Amino acid sequence: MDFSLIFFSGDEKKKYRFVFDAARYADENGFTAIWTPERHFHRFGGLYPNPSVLGAALATATQRLQIRAGSVILPLHSPIRVAEDWAVVDNLSQGRVGIALATGFSPVDFAINPSGWTDRRQHTFDAVTTIRELWEGEPVTVQDGLGNHVEVELHPQPVQPELPVWLTCTKSPETFETAGRLGCNVLTALIDMSNEELEEKLDLYFKTLEAHGHDRDDVTVTLMLHTFIGTDLDEVRETVWPPFSEYLRSFLTVIDSQKKNLAPGAGVRDMSEGDADQLVRFAFDKYFEKGALLGTPDSCMAVVERFKGMGVTEIACLIDFGVDEDLVVQSLGQLNELRRRYA
């Protein structure tokens, strides 16, 4: 089991200091990668509008850590521009990049490219082939400003001969199936999904991989888990409850905003304070017991083993969900203790 760090929320007051402090620790202590997302126009994640820009800065501040996008919202962009951006970061990092491609879940993000919302899933799946071909030195045919069909090649040429590509897969079984068909890695999370549902979808992914001639040993299954590890279980629960409960409230309102035809009164914003508190408490208990690395190195081993049994090969530890950043940096030693048990 590999262990990486992933970011998604972020403190807009302190900006990026936390990211770089954590990256330096991960780089020096044997973690696999650092993931930064793409989010727009929302305080929940809006600190990260462009993973290639932040990735370029992280590339020059680290030596061995893999620099990954988790994720590029592909329908907002031209796939040839995505390939160009990450080829630059690959050169800056001397061949340490990887990207996860996501279809996008928040309509607000699509203010950048409103037309990309409707066909976002197919546009993302089609882009995998285009990006791979460009990365491997093959020209692709595109339309220029005069309407002519021309061939373009990728410059600068990347360091890695092949780009590690993940598909971000959550609720839709079709996305897991597509990842298997294309031979992509998978980046997933327990979002609107139980552990049992994740196991079923990963089983579908592995079966599809094999059906299309891909080797299961050649892919990486990365699972994002909220993470804060200490030395005392009760202290950890007390520490993470206030920020994690607020994090869950923010996330649930974002999920509400992207649901179609939501009946009046059915959203989190429309609930009574008591009902909303009960929902958040239920979600917190579920995550704390079974769906997060919240506890001690000993208590979290059972969680790691459960997901390892499903075929997960890397845990992306989400550490920026609201716990005091200095405390999180101090706690990385305990996370590293857990990582060493699987090294």
DRENMAR-441667 format. One record per residue (C-alpha): residue number from 1; x, y, z; residue in three letters. Coordinates in steps of 0.02 Angstrom, whole numbers, plus 50000, padded with zeros to 5 digits. Each point is the difference from the previous one (the first is absolute). Layout:
% DRENMAR-441667
<nr=NUM xx=X yy=Y zz=Z rest=Ala>;
...
This chain:
% DRENMAR-441667
<nr=1 xx=50000 yy=50000 zz=50000 rest=Met>;
<nr=2 xx=50068 yy=50170 zz=49949 rest=Asp>;
<nr=3 xx=49956 yy=50159 zz=50094 rest=Phe>;
<nr=4 xx=49982 yy=50173 zz=49922 rest=Ser>;
<nr=5 xx=49934 yy=50169 zz=50055 rest=Leu>;
<nr=6 xx=49852 yy=50084 zz=49916 rest=Ile>;
<nr=7 xx=49921 yy=50172 zz=50020 rest=Phe>;
<nr=8 xx=49825 yy=50060 zz=49962 rest=Phe>;
<nr=9 xx=49942 yy=50137 zz=50117 rest=Ser>;
<nr=10 xx=50137 yy=50116 zz=50062 rest=Gly>;
<nr=11 xx=50014 yy=50152 zz=50113 rest=Asp>;
<nr=12 xx=49987 yy=50158 zz=49896 rest=Glu>;
<nr=13 xx=50082 yy=50103 zz=50138 rest=Lys>;
<nr=14 xx=50161 yy=49900 zz=50006 rest=Lys>;
<nr=15 xx=49992 yy=49955 zz=49816 rest=Lys>;
<nr=16 xx=50133 yy=49876 zz=49945 rest=Tyr>;
<nr=17 xx=50123 yy=49990 zz=50145 rest=Arg>;
<nr=18 xx=49916 yy=49842 zz=50066 rest=Phe>;
<nr=19 xx=50010 yy=49914 zz=49831 rest=Val>;
<nr=20 xx=50187 yy=50032 zz=49986 rest=Phe>;
<nr=21 xx=50037 yy=49952 zz=50181 rest=Asp>;
<nr=22 xx=49907 yy=49836 zz=49976 rest=Ala>;
<nr=23 xx=50081 yy=49970 zz=49830 rest=Ala>;
<nr=24 xx=50175 yy=50022 zz=50071 rest=Arg>;
<nr=25 xx=49962 yy=49877 zz=50140 rest=Tyr>;
<nr=26 xx=49927 yy=49873 zz=49878 rest=Ala>;
<nr=27 xx=50147 yy=50021 zz=49882 rest=Asp>;
<nr=28 xx=50127 yy=49967 zz=50138 rest=Glu>;
<nr=29 xx=49908 yy=49854 zz=50081 rest=Asn>;
<nr=30 xx=49955 yy=49878 zz=49862 rest=Gly>;
<nr=31 xx=49822 yy=50048 zz=49953 rest=Phe>;
<nr=32 xx=49953 yy=49963 zz=49820 rest=Thr>;
<nr=33 xx=49916 yy=50157 zz=49933 rest=Ala>;
<nr=34 xx=49913 yy=50164 zz=50032 rest=Ile>;
<nr=35 xx=49833 yy=50034 zz=49917 rest=Trp>;
<nr=36 xx=49922 yy=50171 zz=49971 rest=Thr>;
<nr=37 xx=49826 yy=50025 zz=49925 rest=Pro>;
<nr=38 xx=49912 yy=50119 zz=49883 rest=Glu>;
<nr=39 xx=49857 yy=50099 zz=50077 rest=Arg>;
<nr=40 xx=49926 yy=50170 zz=49955 rest=His>;
<nr=41 xx=49900 yy=50142 zz=50079 rest=Phe>;
<nr=42 xx=49961 yy=49919 zz=50167 rest=His>;
<nr=43 xx=50085 yy=50015 zz=50169 rest=Arg>;
<nr=44 xx=49989 yy=49811 zz=50012 rest=Phe>;
<nr=45 xx=50153 yy=49959 zz=49896 rest=Gly>;
<nr=46 xx=50014 yy=50166 zz=49908 rest=Gly>;
<nr=47 xx=50180 yy=50014 zz=50056 rest=Leu>;
<nr=48 xx=50043 yy=49879 zz=49860 rest=Tyr>;
<nr=49 xx=49942 yy=50066 zz=49831 rest=Pro>;
<nr=50 xx=50145 yy=49926 zz=49900 rest=Asn>;
<nr=51 xx=50095 yy=49843 zz=50052 rest=Pro>;
<nr=52 xx=50132 yy=50022 zz=49865 rest=Ser>;
<nr=53 xx=50051 yy=50171 zz=50066 rest=Val>;
<nr=54 xx=50013 yy=49938 zz=50179 rest=Leu>;
<nr=55 xx=50079 yy=49839 zz=49937 rest=Gly>;
<nr=56 xx=50136 yy=50100 zz=49912 rest=Ala>;
<nr=57 xx=50042 yy=50087 zz=50164 rest=Ala>;
<nr=58 xx=49999 yy=49836 zz=50096 rest=Leu>;
<nr=59 xx=50112 yy=49921 zz=49869 rest=Ala>;
<nr=60 xx=50138 yy=50124 zz=50037 rest=Thr>;
<nr=61 xx=49979 yy=49982 zz=50189 rest=Ala>;
<nr=62 xx=50014 yy=49810 zz=50006 rest=Thr>;
<nr=63 xx=50122 yy=49868 zz=49942 rest=Gln>;
<nr=64 xx=49914 yy=49831 zz=49988 rest=Arg>;
<nr=65 xx=49815 yy=50024 zz=50039 rest=Leu>;
<nr=66 xx=49884 yy=49968 zz=49854 rest=Gln>;
<nr=67 xx=49900 yy=50155 zz=49950 rest=Ile>;
<nr=68 xx=49820 yy=49960 zz=49953 rest=Arg>;
<nr=69 xx=49840 yy=50086 zz=49952 rest=Ala>;
<nr=70 xx=49856 yy=49935 zz=50101 rest=Gly>;
<nr=71 xx=49910 yy=50047 zz=49892 rest=Ser>;
<nr=72 xx=50000 yy=50099 zz=49838 rest=Val>;
<nr=73 xx=49819 yy=50041 zz=49956 rest=Ile>;
<nr=74 xx=50026 yy=49951 zz=49821 rest=Leu>;
<nr=75 xx=49841 yy=50071 zz=49920 rest=Pro>;
<nr=76 xx=50056 yy=50175 zz=50047 rest=Leu>;
<nr=77 xx=50154 yy=49985 zz=49889 rest=His>;
<nr=78 xx=50070 yy=49945 zz=49834 rest=Ser>;
<nr=79 xx=50087 yy=49832 zz=50025 rest=Pro>;
<nr=80 xx=50148 yy=50060 zz=49897 rest=Ile>;
<nr=81 xx=50023 yy=50146 zz=50121 rest=Arg>;
<nr=82 xx=49992 yy=49880 zz=50148 rest=Val>;
<nr=83 xx=50137 yy=49896 zz=49919 rest=Ala>;
<nr=84 xx=50105 yy=50156 zz=49971 rest=Glu>;
<nr=85 xx=49984 yy=50063 zz=50178 rest=Asp>;
<nr=86 xx=50048 yy=49835 zz=50077 rest=Trp>;
<nr=87 xx=50144 yy=49972 zz=49880 rest=Ala>;
<nr=88 xx=50074 yy=50160 zz=50073 rest=Val>;
<nr=89 xx=49976 yy=49936 zz=50178 rest=Val>;
<nr=90 xx=50074 yy=49832 zz=49949 rest=Asp>;
<nr=91 xx=50157 yy=50090 zz=49942 rest=Asn>;
<nr=92 xx=50009 yy=50107 zz=50156 rest=Leu>;
<nr=93 xx=49984 yy=49845 zz=50110 rest=Ser>;
<nr=94 xx=50113 yy=49890 zz=49893 rest=Gln>;
<nr=95 xx=49862 yy=49877 zz=49963 rest=Gly>;
<nr=96 xx=49894 yy=49994 zz=50158 rest=Arg>;
<nr=97 xx=49825 yy=50048 zz=49942 rest=Val>;
<nr=98 xx=49835 yy=49909 zz=49987 rest=Gly>;
<nr=99 xx=49823 yy=50064 zz=49970 rest=Ile>;
<nr=100 xx=49826 yy=49947 zz=50047 rest=Ala>;
<nr=101 xx=49863 yy=50057 zz=49882 rest=Leu>;
<nr=102 xx=49829 yy=50041 zz=50069 rest=Ala>;
<nr=103 xx=49835 yy=50036 zz=49913 rest=Thr>;
<nr=104 xx=49956 yy=50135 zz=50128 rest=Gly>;
<nr=105 xx=49860 yy=50002 zz=50127 rest=Phe>;
<nr=106 xx=49966 yy=50184 zz=50038 rest=Ser>;
<nr=107 xx=49910 yy=50106 zz=49869 rest=Pro>;
<nr=108 xx=50082 yy=50156 zz=50072 rest=Val>;
<nr=109 xx=50170 yy=49937 zz=49942 rest=Asp>;
<nr=110 xx=49931 yy=50003 zz=49822 rest=Phe>;
<nr=111 xx=49983 yy=50189 zz=50001 rest=Ala>;
<nr=112 xx=50169 yy=49986 zz=49913 rest=Ile>;
<nr=113 xx=49925 yy=49897 zz=49859 rest=Asn>;
<nr=114 xx=49811 yy=49984 zz=50014 rest=Pro>;
<nr=115 xx=49986 yy=49899 zz=49839 rest=Ser>;
<nr=116 xx=50108 yy=49864 zz=50076 rest=Gly>;
<nr=117 xx=49869 yy=49945 zz=50127 rest=Trp>;
<nr=118 xx=49881 yy=49902 zz=49887 rest=Thr>;
<nr=119 xx=50122 yy=49875 zz=49924 rest=Asp>;
<nr=120 xx=50128 yy=50006 zz=50139 rest=Arg>;
<nr=121 xx=50010 yy=49813 zz=50027 rest=Arg>;
<nr=122 xx=50033 yy=49951 zz=49820 rest=Gln>;
<nr=123 xx=50116 yy=50148 zz=49974 rest=His>;
<nr=124 xx=50105 yy=49939 zz=50147 rest=Thr>;
<nr=125 xx=50006 yy=49820 zz=49941 rest=Phe>;
<nr=126 xx=50047 yy=50050 zz=49822 rest=Asp>;
<nr=127 xx=50140 yy=50112 zz=50065 rest=Ala>;
<nr=128 xx=50096 yy=49853 zz=50074 rest=Val>;
<nr=129 xx=50051 yy=49937 zz=49828 rest=Thr>;
<nr=130 xx=50045 yy=50175 zz=49937 rest=Thr>;
<nr=131 xx=50110 yy=50039 zz=50151 rest=Ile>;
<nr=132 xx=50086 yy=49832 zz=49993 rest=Arg>;
<nr=133 xx=50037 yy=50014 zz=49814 rest=Glu>;
<nr=134 xx=50074 yy=50174 zz=50018 rest=Leu>;
<nr=135 xx=50102 yy=49949 zz=50151 rest=Trp>;
<nr=136 xx=50074 yy=49851 zz=49909 rest=Glu>;
<nr=137 xx=50055 yy=50107 zz=49853 rest=Gly>;
<nr=138 xx=49860 yy=49971 zz=49877 rest=Glu>;
<nr=139 xx=49922 yy=50147 zz=49908 rest=Pro>;
<nr=140 xx=49813 yy=50030 zz=50017 rest=Val>;
<nr=141 xx=49888 yy=50085 zz=49874 rest=Thr>;
<nr=142 xx=49910 yy=50158 zz=50059 rest=Val>;
<nr=143 xx=49915 yy=50151 zz=49922 rest=Gln>;
<nr=144 xx=50096 yy=50163 zz=49995 rest=Asp>;
<nr=145 xx=49935 yy=50179 zz=50004 rest=Gly>;
<nr=146 xx=49962 yy=49998 zz=49814 rest=Leu>;
<nr=147 xx=49902 yy=49840 zz=50008 rest=Gly>;
<nr=148 xx=50140 yy=49896 zz=49924 rest=Asn>;
<nr=149 xx=50035 yy=49826 zz=50065 rest=His>;
<nr=150 xx=50182 yy=49996 zz=50054 rest=Val>;
<nr=151 xx=50113 yy=49881 zz=50094 rest=Glu>;
<nr=152 xx=50080 yy=50058 zz=50163 rest=Val>;
<nr=153 xx=50134 yy=49922 zz=50109 rest=Glu>;
<nr=154 xx=50037 yy=50026 zz=50182 rest=Leu>;
<nr=155 xx=50132 yy=50124 zz=50052 rest=His>;
<nr=156 xx=50095 yy=49996 zz=50113 rest=Pro>;
<nr=157 xx=50025 yy=49813 zz=49986 rest=Gln>;
<nr=158 xx=49968 yy=49921 zz=50171 rest=Pro>;
<nr=159 xx=50130 yy=49903 zz=50097 rest=Val>;
<nr=160 xx=49891 yy=49848 zz=50034 rest=Gln>;
<nr=161 xx=49965 yy=49893 zz=49847 rest=Pro>;
<nr=162 xx=49824 yy=49965 zz=50065 rest=Glu>;
<nr=163 xx=49890 yy=50111 zz=50106 rest=Leu>;
<nr=164 xx=49920 yy=49916 zz=50152 rest=Pro>;
<nr=165 xx=49813 yy=50035 zz=49979 rest=Val>;
<nr=166 xx=49862 yy=49975 zz=50128 rest=Trp>;
<nr=167 xx=49813 yy=50019 zz=49974 rest=Leu>;
<nr=168 xx=49911 yy=50075 zz=50148 rest=Thr>;
<nr=169 xx=49859 yy=49879 zz=50040 rest=Cys>;
<nr=170 xx=49869 yy=50020 zz=50135 rest=Thr>;
<nr=171 xx=49813 yy=49968 zz=49981 rest=Lys>;
<nr=172 xx=49985 yy=49939 zz=49821 rest=Ser>;
<nr=173 xx=50040 yy=49816 zz=49963 rest=Pro>;
<nr=174 xx=50021 yy=50052 zz=49818 rest=Glu>;
<nr=175 xx=50154 yy=50103 zz=50043 rest=Thr>;
<nr=176 xx=50081 yy=49852 zz=50090 rest=Phe>;
<nr=177 xx=49959 yy=49893 zz=49849 rest=Glu>;
<nr=178 xx=50073 yy=50128 zz=49880 rest=Thr>;
<nr=179 xx=50160 yy=50010 zz=50104 rest=Ala>;
<nr=180 xx=50016 yy=49813 zz=49983 rest=Gly>;
<nr=181 xx=49969 yy=50003 zz=49813 rest=Arg>;
<nr=182 xx=50130 yy=50136 zz=49974 rest=Leu>;
<nr=183 xx=50126 yy=49922 zz=50119 rest=Gly>;
<nr=184 xx=50004 yy=50156 zz=50109 rest=Cys>;
<nr=185 xx=50041 yy=50008 zz=50184 rest=Asn>;
<nr=186 xx=49857 yy=50046 zz=50116 rest=Val>;
<nr=187 xx=49986 yy=50144 zz=50125 rest=Leu>;
<nr=188 xx=49847 yy=49977 zz=50109 rest=Thr>;
<nr=189 xx=49924 yy=50056 zz=50165 rest=Ala>;
<nr=190 xx=49857 yy=49953 zz=50115 rest=Leu>;
<nr=191 xx=49885 yy=50136 zz=49934 rest=Ile>;
<nr=192 xx=49815 yy=49951 zz=50007 rest=Asp>;
<nr=193 xx=50065 yy=49822 zz=50003 rest=Met>;
<nr=194 xx=50016 yy=49865 zz=50133 rest=Ser>;
<nr=195 xx=50149 yy=49885 zz=50019 rest=Asn>;
<nr=196 xx=49896 yy=49860 zz=49927 rest=Glu>;
<nr=197 xx=49953 yy=50103 zz=49847 rest=Glu>;
<nr=198 xx=50183 yy=50044 zz=49972 rest=Leu>;
<nr=199 xx=50047 yy=49816 zz=50008 rest=Glu>;
<nr=200 xx=49869 yy=49959 zz=49868 rest=Glu>;
<nr=201 xx=50061 yy=50138 zz=49884 rest=Lys>;
<nr=202 xx=50181 yy=49950 zz=50018 rest=Leu>;
<nr=203 xx=49952 yy=49822 zz=49960 rest=Asp>;
<nr=204 xx=49918 yy=50064 zz=49840 rest=Leu>;
<nr=205 xx=50157 yy=50100 zz=49961 rest=Tyr>;
<nr=206 xx=50115 yy=49850 zz=50021 rest=Phe>;
<nr=207 xx=49888 yy=49887 zz=49895 rest=Lys>;
<nr=208 xx=49994 yy=50130 zz=49861 rest=Thr>;
<nr=209 xx=50189 yy=50021 zz=50006 rest=Leu>;
<nr=210 xx=50026 yy=49815 zz=49972 rest=Glu>;
<nr=211 xx=49866 yy=49990 zz=49865 rest=Ala>;
<nr=212 xx=50093 yy=50133 zz=49899 rest=His>;
<nr=213 xx=50171 yy=49921 zz=50018 rest=Gly>;
<nr=214 xx=50071 yy=50111 zz=50137 rest=His>;
<nr=215 xx=50103 yy=49931 zz=50143 rest=Asp>;
<nr=216 xx=49932 yy=50036 zz=50173 rest=Arg>;
<nr=217 xx=50178 yy=50009 zz=50066 rest=Asp>;
<nr=218 xx=50038 yy=50146 zz=49884 rest=Asp>;
<nr=219 xx=49869 yy=50119 zz=50072 rest=Val>;
<nr=220 xx=49985 yy=50103 zz=50158 rest=Thr>;
<nr=221 xx=49839 yy=50015 zz=50099 rest=Val>;
<nr=222 xx=50010 yy=50158 zz=50105 rest=Thr>;
<nr=223 xx=49873 yy=50032 zz=50137 rest=Leu>;
<nr=224 xx=49983 yy=50171 zz=50081 rest=Met>;
<nr=225 xx=49972 yy=49991 zz=50188 rest=Leu>;
<nr=226 xx=49984 yy=50142 zz=50127 rest=His>;
<nr=227 xx=50151 yy=49983 zz=50112 rest=Thr>;
<nr=228 xx=50059 yy=50057 zz=50171 rest=Phe>;
<nr=229 xx=50100 yy=49878 zz=50105 rest=Ile>;
<nr=230 xx=50053 yy=50026 zz=50179 rest=Gly>;
<nr=231 xx=50050 yy=49899 zz=50152 rest=Thr>;
<nr=232 xx=49832 yy=49996 zz=50092 rest=Asp>;
<nr=233 xx=49836 yy=49950 zz=49916 rest=Leu>;
<nr=234 xx=49888 yy=50107 zz=50110 rest=Asp>;
<nr=235 xx=50111 yy=50153 zz=49976 rest=Glu>;
<nr=236 xx=49995 yy=49975 zz=49812 rest=Val>;
<nr=237 xx=49810 yy=49990 zz=50001 rest=Arg>;
<nr=238 xx=49989 yy=50159 zz=50104 rest=Glu>;
<nr=239 xx=50123 yy=50090 zz=49886 rest=Thr>;
<nr=240 xx=49920 yy=49954 zz=49834 rest=Val>;
<nr=241 xx=49816 yy=50014 zz=50046 rest=Trp>;
<nr=242 xx=49979 yy=50191 zz=49986 rest=Pro>;
<nr=243 xx=50093 yy=50025 zz=49834 rest=Pro>;
<nr=244 xx=49944 yy=49837 zz=49921 rest=Phe>;
<nr=245 xx=49817 yy=50030 zz=50041 rest=Ser>;
<nr=246 xx=50011 yy=50173 zz=49922 rest=Glu>;
<nr=247 xx=50092 yy=49925 zz=49851 rest=Tyr>;
<nr=248 xx=49858 yy=49875 zz=49978 rest=Leu>;
<nr=249 xx=49869 yy=50139 zz=50005 rest=Arg>;
<nr=250 xx=50094 yy=50097 zz=49865 rest=Ser>;
<nr=251 xx=50022 yy=49847 zz=49893 rest=Phe>;
<nr=252 xx=49816 yy=49949 zz=50013 rest=Leu>;
<nr=253 xx=49944 yy=50173 zz=49943 rest=Thr>;
<nr=254 xx=50116 yy=49986 zz=49849 rest=Val>;
<nr=255 xx=49924 yy=49831 zz=49959 rest=Ile>;
<nr=256 xx=49826 yy=50079 zz=50015 rest=Asp>;
<nr=257 xx=50047 yy=50133 zz=49874 rest=Ser>;
<nr=258 xx=50039 yy=49875 zz=49863 rest=Gln>;
<nr=259 xx=49847 yy=49888 zz=50021 rest=Lys>;
<nr=260 xx=49866 yy=50021 zz=49868 rest=Lys>;
<nr=261 xx=49816 yy=50016 zz=50044 rest=Asn>;
<nr=262 xx=50031 yy=50005 zz=50187 rest=Leu>;
<nr=263 xx=49829 yy=50006 zz=50082 rest=Ala>;
<nr=264 xx=49962 yy=50151 zz=50110 rest=Pro>;
<nr=265 xx=50055 yy=49965 zz=50177 rest=Gly>;
<nr=266 xx=50107 yy=49851 zz=49950 rest=Ala>;
<nr=267 xx=50169 yy=50086 zz=50008 rest=Gly>;
<nr=268 xx=50114 yy=50023 zz=50149 rest=Val>;
<nr=269 xx=49971 yy=50188 zz=49993 rest=Arg>;
<nr=270 xx=49813 yy=49971 zz=50023 rest=Asp>;
<nr=271 xx=50015 yy=49885 zz=50151 rest=Met>;
<nr=272 xx=49966 yy=50054 zz=50177 rest=Ser>;
<nr=273 xx=50155 yy=50029 zz=50103 rest=Glu>;
<nr=274 xx=49965 yy=49842 zz=50099 rest=Gly>;
<nr=275 xx=49978 yy=49890 zz=49846 rest=Asp>;
<nr=276 xx=50157 yy=50071 zz=49921 rest=Ala>;
<nr=277 xx=50098 yy=49968 zz=50160 rest=Asp>;
<nr=278 xx=49937 yy=49821 zz=50004 rest=Gln>;
<nr=279 xx=50051 yy=49971 zz=49818 rest=Leu>;
<nr=280 xx=50173 yy=50071 zz=50029 rest=Val>;
<nr=281 xx=50023 yy=49896 zz=50159 rest=Arg>;
<nr=282 xx=49948 yy=49842 zz=49905 rest=Phe>;
<nr=283 xx=50122 yy=50040 zz=49860 rest=Ala>;
<nr=284 xx=50139 yy=50038 zz=50123 rest=Phe>;
<nr=285 xx=49978 yy=49836 zz=50094 rest=Asp>;
<nr=286 xx=49999 yy=49903 zz=49836 rest=Lys>;
<nr=287 xx=50161 yy=50079 zz=49941 rest=Tyr>;
<nr=288 xx=50087 yy=49991 zz=50169 rest=Phe>;
<nr=289 xx=49968 yy=49815 zz=50022 rest=Glu>;
<nr=290 xx=50015 yy=49931 zz=49824 rest=Lys>;
<nr=291 xx=50042 yy=50129 zz=49869 rest=Gly>;
<nr=292 xx=50145 yy=50107 zz=50057 rest=Ala>;
<nr=293 xx=50172 yy=49994 zz=50080 rest=Leu>;
<nr=294 xx=49945 yy=50086 zz=50160 rest=Leu>;
<nr=295 xx=50079 yy=49922 zz=50153 rest=Gly>;
<nr=296 xx=50166 yy=49924 zz=50048 rest=Thr>;
<nr=297 xx=50120 yy=49898 zz=49892 rest=Pro>;
<nr=298 xx=49934 yy=49843 zz=50085 rest=Asp>;
<nr=299 xx=49815 yy=50040 zz=49980 rest=Ser>;
<nr=300 xx=50021 yy=50054 zz=49818 rest=Cys>;
<nr=301 xx=50082 yy=49837 zz=49948 rest=Met>;
<nr=302 xx=49830 yy=49915 zz=49994 rest=Ala>;
<nr=303 xx=49938 yy=50133 zz=49879 rest=Val>;
<nr=304 xx=50153 yy=49981 zz=49889 rest=Val>;
<nr=305 xx=49982 yy=49810 zz=49998 rest=Glu>;
<nr=306 xx=49816 yy=50012 zz=49954 rest=Arg>;
<nr=307 xx=50036 yy=50106 zz=49847 rest=Phe>;
<nr=308 xx=50155 yy=49902 zz=49956 rest=Lys>;
<nr=309 xx=49888 yy=49848 zz=49989 rest=Gly>;
<nr=310 xx=49892 yy=50090 zz=49872 rest=Met>;
<nr=311 xx=50150 yy=50030 zz=49886 rest=Gly>;
<nr=312 xx=50047 yy=50176 zz=50055 rest=Val>;
<nr=313 xx=50187 yy=50024 zz=49976 rest=Thr>;
<nr=314 xx=50023 yy=50181 zz=50053 rest=Glu>;
<nr=315 xx=49917 yy=50108 zz=50131 rest=Ile>;
<nr=316 xx=49996 yy=50186 zz=49963 rest=Ala>;
<nr=317 xx=49991 yy=50079 zz=50172 rest=Cys>;
<nr=318 xx=49887 yy=50154 zz=50000 rest=Leu>;
<nr=319 xx=50075 yy=50108 zz=50137 rest=Ile>;
<nr=320 xx=49926 yy=50174 zz=49968 rest=Asp>;
<nr=321 xx=49823 yy=49981 zz=50065 rest=Phe>;
<nr=322 xx=50012 yy=50131 zz=50136 rest=Gly>;
<nr=323 xx=50110 yy=49934 zz=50139 rest=Val>;
<nr=324 xx=50128 yy=50130 zz=50055 rest=Asp>;
<nr=325 xx=50138 yy=49992 zz=49871 rest=Glu>;
<nr=326 xx=50141 yy=50001 zz=50126 rest=Asp>;
<nr=327 xx=49919 yy=49852 zz=50089 rest=Leu>;
<nr=328 xx=49986 yy=49908 zz=49834 rest=Val>;
<nr=329 xx=50184 yy=50027 zz=49960 rest=Val>;
<nr=330 xx=50045 yy=49937 zz=50174 rest=Gln>;
<nr=331 xx=49889 yy=49846 zz=49973 rest=Ser>;
<nr=332 xx=50087 yy=49950 zz=49839 rest=Leu>;
<nr=333 xx=50125 yy=49902 zz=50104 rest=Gly>;
<nr=334 xx=49859 yy=49884 zz=50058 rest=Gln>;
<nr=335 xx=49937 yy=49983 zz=49822 rest=Leu>;
<nr=336 xx=50177 yy=49957 zz=49948 rest=Asn>;
<nr=337 xx=50003 yy=49866 zz=50135 rest=Glu>;
<nr=338 xx=49847 yy=49921 zz=49918 rest=Leu>;
<nr=339 xx=50079 yy=50017 zz=49828 rest=Arg>;
<nr=340 xx=50160 yy=49914 zz=50057 rest=Arg>;
<nr=341 xx=49900 yy=49847 zz=50051 rest=Arg>;
<nr=342 xx=49954 yy=49976 zz=49816 rest=Tyr>;
<nr=343 xx=50164 yy=50058 zz=49922 rest=Ala>;
